[in-house]
């Protein structure tokens, strides 16, 4: 029997939540939450930092100050009492779930060697879908930086985005469904009682 990928289990009802952490505490929070038996996802990317005397390769969080956790019993105290945790992202004092498709796209992106990096969140632009390559089927926004095309994938709730270089010939536009005209109201005529 094949084993399920941890990210795919979400289709069976296990939700993912975003946890807001203190600056540069993401990796420590992951270690503590995993020691508490929770499933945690911290997407990382490789960055080269240059100092006067050397270059150093670092693994940094793709979404600074955020990580993702599954909490099947929805017991929030063990998470909120973890050193370095600010809060669980939510609305109206209720934790909000992260759509599985958004996290799956990020997981697939960081699993490749395409050079993912943080990118400013975008609210406008052409939505596209990759039609070939290791990220086939992933949807996002297409942006251009000089002569380089990048696909931007966003986690809407966090207002954070990730960009990866793509070949512009491998994308296809996603057409938005045309708005349907509203149904016309036609009053029903009722015969008058005599």
N, C-alpha and C positions, 0 to 999 in steps of 0.2 A: 504494500500500500504506500503510495507516495506521500511524503511529508509536505505539509503546507508551509509556504513561506510565511514568516511572522506577519508581514504586512497584509497578506491575503486573508488572514483569519478575520479581519474586520468585516468581511462580507457575511460572517455568521453572527454579527451582533456585538463584537467587541469594539468599542469606540476609542478613538485617540483624542487626547486633550493636549493643549499647549500650556507649558509651565513657563512663567516669566521668572528669570533668575537675576541675581546681582551680576554686575559686569565682571567678566572673566571668571565666573564660578560654574560655568556650564559643565565642565568635565568632572569637577568634584561632586556636583549635585547628581550627575549620572551614576557615579560610583556608589553613592549613598542610597539612591533610589533602587538600584539593582540589588544592593545588599538587603534591602527590605522586600525583595521578591517581585518588584514591579518590572514590567517590560518597558524599556526606554529606547527612544530613537533620537540620536544627536547627529544630524548631518554635518560632515566636516569637509573642508576643502584645503588644498595645499597652497600656501602662499610663501613667497620668498621675501624675507625682510633683509634689507641691506644696512649694515653698519659701516663705519669708516674702515674697519679692518677685515670684515668678512661678510659673507652672505649666509643666511640661515634659513633652512626650509622648516616651516611650521604648519601644523594641522590646526586650523581655526574653525570655529563654528560658522556654518553657512548663514545662520540667523542669529547674530549676536544677542545674548541674553534670553534665548528661547531654546527649549527642547520639547520633545513630545513624549507622552506617557500614556500607557493603557492602565485603566483603573476599573477592572470589572465589577468590583464590589462598591465602587463609588465612595470609598472611605477617603476623605480628603485630609484628615488630620495628619496621617503619616507623611503625606507629601508636603503640606504646609509647614510642618514642624522641622523639615529638613533644612539644615544650615545653608544659606545662599538662595533659598527660594523666596521670591517676593509674593507671588500669587499664581493662581490658575486663571488663565484667560477665559473670560466669560462675559455674559450680558445679564443685567438685572440680578446680580449676585448669584447667578447660576453658571457653572462651568459649561462652556460651549464645545461641542465636538468639532473636530477638523474633518472635512470631507476626505474620504479614503483616497479618491482619485488624485487629489492634490499631493498627499503624502507619498503615494505610490510613484507619481511622476518625479518627485524629488529623490526618492530612494533609487529609482532607476538611473537618474542623472548622475548622482554621486557614485554609483557603481561602475561608471565608465571612466575612461581616461581622456575625456573630452575637455577637461579644464573648466569645471564649474567655478563660479565666483559670485559673491553677493552683487546685487544690482539694485538700483533704486526702484521702488514700487511704481508701476505705471498703471494709469487708469484708462488710457486711450492708445490706439494703435491697431494694427491689423492682426487679428487672431489667425493663427496658422496651425497646421498639423504637419508633423514630419511624416513623410511617406516612405522613407527608406532609412537604413542604417540601424545602429544599436538602440536608438530612441524612437523607432518607428511607432506612430500612433499617438505620441505625446503632443498635446496642444499647448500653445502659449502665444506670446506676442512676439512679432518679428521686429527687431530694431537694427539700425545700421550705425556702426561706429567707424568712420572713415571708410575703408574698403572691406571691413569685416562685418559679416551678418551674425547676429546673435538671437537665440531663442530665449525669451524671458518667461520663466514659470513663477507664478505667485502663490503665496499662501494668503488669501484674501483677508482672513480674520486678523493676522498679525501685521498686515500691510508691509510685507517683506517679499523680496523677489530674488531670484537666482538667474544668472545668465550663463549660457554656454554657446560657444562658437559653432555655427552650423554652415553647411553649404546651402546657399539660397536656392539652388536647383532642387533640393530635397524637400522643400516645403510646398504645401498647397494651401490656398486660402480656405478658411471655413466660412461658408456663406450662412449668414443669419437668416432664420426663417422669416419670410415676408409676413407682415402683419395681416391678419385676416380682417376683412371689413365686418363691422358689427352687424349682427342679424337685425333686419328691419322689424320693427314692432308693428304688427297689424292687429288692431282690436277685433275681438270676436263680437259679432253682432248677435245679440240675444233677442228673440222675438218678444214683443210686449205681451204681457198676459191680458186677455180680454175679459 
